[in-house]
Amino acid sequence: MKEAEKIILGIDPGTNIMGYGIIEIHGKAIKLVATGVIDLSKIEDHHLKLKKIFERAVGLIEEYLPDELAIEAPFFGKNVQSMLKLGRAQGVAIAAALSKSIPVNEYSPRKIKQSITGNGNASKEQVAAMLQTLLNMETMPVYLDATDGLAAAVCHYFQNSSNSSAKK
C-alpha cells in the first residue's frame, strides 16, 4: 500500500483509562494502524496521571507521526469533580499534540456517535461494532475506551471528507 495521505490520532481522554486509535487515509480508504489504552488506574496521584497522559500522548505522536489529533470533548455529568479531572486529562492530551505542532479537533460524544453509527444516542458497543465493520477488524479491543479513541479519529475523517467533497 502506498504512503498514507493523512494519519489521524484519535483520543478518548480519561483519568483511569485513556483510549486511542490511529488511522491512515489512502484516497477514500481508511486503514486501522493501532488502537489501545493507557491504563492509569494504578496511579493514585492525579498530577502524576496527567504527567503520564502527556508523556504517552507525546510517545504516540513520535511513534506514529499523525498529521492531526481528534479528541472527544468531555460531556457534562453530574459530578463536577469528575468533570474537572476529565477536562484536565483532555487538556494535557491537547497540550501534547500542540507541543508537536499537531492541529487539534474536538468532537462531542454525540457528534462522534452520530458520525459513526448515524445515531447520536448509540451505545459504546454499537459504535465498536460499526467500527469493526468499517475497518475490517478481526478482533475487538478489550476496552471500549480504545474504540472510543478510534471513533474520534474516524469521525474526524468523515467530517473532513464530507466537507471537502461538498466544496468540489
NORCOR-V619099 format. One line per field, one symbol per residue. ss: DSSP state (a for helix, b for strand, c for the rest). psi: psi as a letter, one per 40 degrees, with the letter a starting at -180 (. if undefined). burial: b if it has 9 or more other C-alpha atoms within 8 Angstrom, else e. Layout:
ss = ???
psi = ???
burial = ???
//
This chain:
ss = cccccbbbbbbbccccbbbbbbbbbbccbbbbbbbbbbbccccccaaaaaaaaaaaaaaaaaaacccbbbbbcccccccaaaaaaaaaaaaaaaaaaaacccbbbbbcaaaaaaaaaccccccaaaaaaaaaaacccccccccaaaaaaaaaaaaaaaaaaaaaaaac
psi = hiiidihhhhhgiiedhhiiihiihhbeihhhdiiaihhedehdhddddddddddddddddddefidihhihiiihadhdddddddddddddddddddeefhihhhiiddddddddeeheeiidddddddddddefhdiiidheddddddddddddddddddddddd.
burial = eeeeebbbbbbbbbbebbbbbbbbbbeeebbbeebbbbebeeeeebebbbbbbbbbbbebbeeeebbbbbbbbbeeeeeeeebebbbbbbebbbbbbbeeebbbbebbbebbbbbbbebbebeeebbbebbbeebebeeebebbbbbbbbbbbbbbbbbeeeeeeeee
//
